[in-house]
């Protein structure tokens, strides 16, 4: 799963999100990653429920912010091209992204069949701009984890679920940073004078 996840999180969202803003570069620096264990068992370290997932995300991000210290956005003049003497200001700021799986259950209608599912909470924090955004991905049946190593489609579908979640949170962040929220209100009709 890590291979497919890395493929989706590296480049595609960066391009799509940056197309929404007026130019600029997006550079992703990953924090300390733990390497997956060589095992056929997939332990997602999932939280027991949605509320616990939120608490884990907040605690993890708070710890990262403290370990990085209070950093201010850094503005650097950057040449627009190697042969040009024109520079544009480039702002570097820290944005933290946490993906936390969690379990949920669904009760099938007209039966007492309880289906155990999991989903991912995608939590984004920009402490410098006091922005926090989160979304929840589509749910996935827990039984898929049991067949994860047997069928490539399972990895591909879980990676797709994560890709969409990261795209949504990235777009939400751009909307907030660019001040676009509320600008999508219906236009007032211009009356005949």
Secondary structure, 3 states (H helix, E strand, C coil): CHHHHHHHHHCHHHHHHHCCCCCCCCCCCCCCCCCCCCCCCCCCCCECCHHHHHHHHHHHHHHHHHHHCCCCCEEEEEECCCCCCCEEEEEECCCEEEEEEEEEEEECCCCCCEEEEEEEEEEEEEHHHCEEEEEECCCEECHHHHCCCCCHHHHHHHHHHHHHHHHHHHHHHHHHHHCCCCCCCCCCCCCCC
